[in-house]
Amino acid sequence: MNVNLLQTPIDYLKGVGPNRAKVMRSELGIETYDDLLNFFPNRYLDKTRFYKINELQRNSAEVQVVGKITHIKTVAQKRGKRLVADFTDGTGKMELVWFRGHKWIRENLKLNTPYVIFGKTNWFNGLFSMPHPDMELVEDYKKQLRTAMQPVYPSTEKLAKAGISNRVINKMMQQLFIESKGRFQETLSKEILAEQKLIPKAEALFNIHFPKSQELLAKAQFRLKFEELFFIQLQLIRKNLLHKKKIKGYIFESVGEHFADFYNNHLPFALTGAQKRVIKEIRADLGSGAQMNRLLQGDVGSGKTIVALMAMLIALDNDFQACLMAPTEILSIQHYNGLQELCEKMDLELALLTGSTKTAKRREIHEKLENGEINIIIGTHALLEDKVQFKNLGLAVIDEQHRFGVAQRSKLWKKSRSQEGEKLSLPSGGTKGVLLPPHILVMTATPIPRTLAMSLYGDLDISVIDELPPGRKPVKTVHRYDSNRLKVFGFIRDEIKKGRQVYVVYPLIQESETMDYKDLMDGYESIAREFTDFQISIVHGQMKPDAKDYEMDRFVKGETQIMVATTVIEVGVNVPNASVMIIESAERFGLSQLHQLRGRVGRGAEQSYCILMTGHKLSEDSRTRLQTMTTTNDGFEIAEVDLKLRGPGDLMGTQQSGVLNLHIADIVKDNQILQHARHVASMVLKEDPNLQLEKNKIILHTFTQITRKKTIWNYIS
């Protein structure tokens, strides 16, 4: 098929015209024939055939079934009631469910009479159910004309207003297939098609828009999902390989005095196997001659900071400087204090640079950085300012990477005295005297499920610290209802008498700051009434920074036994003596936030506890979250559940809201296809890194087309 036809502006397709084209551009981003072709239905109305209940698949297609209602009952639920009918066809049983219109429906349903039902099925507790089905008695159905399987396309209010209905889009598709004669170029090699048992591209496109059967639809969906994920992974893996080949890095040959002194004399505890493995991976990168680009994942308290420090010491041993950048001032200060403590007996100069560093101090820091007196600098975004220049920055550690954009990360590249570094290739005699970009180590305490990591950070090498330091006991987590509050107060009293400290955290949801503030103050008052014999700190977002620091400081020094706070303490407070974390209205928190808060306790050698307090009314999702928290301490397992509950967009925070702009694949539901596509992509590149072999020409051609239109950063917001 003529590729140029697909680049034709959508205005020229019969039945579109300039007005409709304008709406389609603004609402759906459809500019060309090709964009329309890749605008896929999000569901299907299948009226081609009747399904037996025992043949139903757990997919999102809508189906029609013939059977009889044998029983009707009303079931109470959290809000109101639902009407449930048992429906059977001789091969199995399913439920029909109505949430409204009960009286009318109940009066009109006929028991033991054949019906044709049509709707979307849900799979729950080992049974299919169909909410609000379309129903027709079989005798009435026989008098109607039957229609085929109909695609339903995503729509918006503006499209509907402009008269671009589902039917209109369907007609446009038909016109597109008439003009192109349904001939579309293949995009994958014959080898891949055969090995993966994929149907041809043209057949897949036809059956995604005009499916002849459920089976062909499933094959078309699999083929198109695989292809989409395959090319994204190909781009990420290739980027990583090219990066290693093309972007040279300083070779840190020696592991010298600083590293050895720290390892032998100042390590606060023996390294875990996981920490040793990760340090080995980092050392290999630093000595490879390519710029390191590594993501270090580890749960709260797994000892990432020690690993980062040891990597920085290797940079110092090779006469370079290092920096650590954190997203907030409170976190920067904590890193600074932590590193100062670890390095206090070593002859090193550390500095802290944040937005609130005074001008005179700032000048002094700028000067000492440029002449190389400062070995390690810790700071916030302030490190990215143009005025900040290093004598020779060899390693940049970035904490909580997803809070920094790609552009910000690359700013660090240009921080040494010259900006030529990344353009220079290495002279054969090593790296002395040549300015290159620093090595990059990105740390995150937000465990990212493998699926998401493969897509979001597929261009980084990933290291995982998956064990806690010795002597750390896992935090015991329990869920208690408000009615158990007196028992919980008794438990707090016992723990404080043992010399421990307690956090009580209230949710903070911006929209209702006044309400949250009231919750916090009510909570504070009831705790103050209950524990008159103890000292209490209070911290919330509306306090002035000085007051907040003063209260935090009292708690850190052990002058107060209870800290009542909003989520401002989620990151950055380290009080080993605090052994109880009470989370009020726990159902209002996301899983990763609950997990982060729980990470504030369990930092000492004593047994720690996390108590999740809620009312009795809980949604299904809230129950799942609370149950997950009480059954596992594994951040990665928690992140997987979170990903399923919230979808990839929410998981990475608002900046990443459209995490992956995919046409058809869903990285949560299609996790297995994603892993498989990544494996196939890496095998192809292993054999043929530049896609030069005859059999891969078609892949190279498609890859070039896609990357010309879309780089990986278009997929990843």
Summary of the structure (lengths in Angstrom):
residues: 717
radius of gyration: 30.2
end to end distance: 32.6
largest distance: 91.8
contacts: 2230
relative contact order: 0.09
helix: 46%
strand: 18%
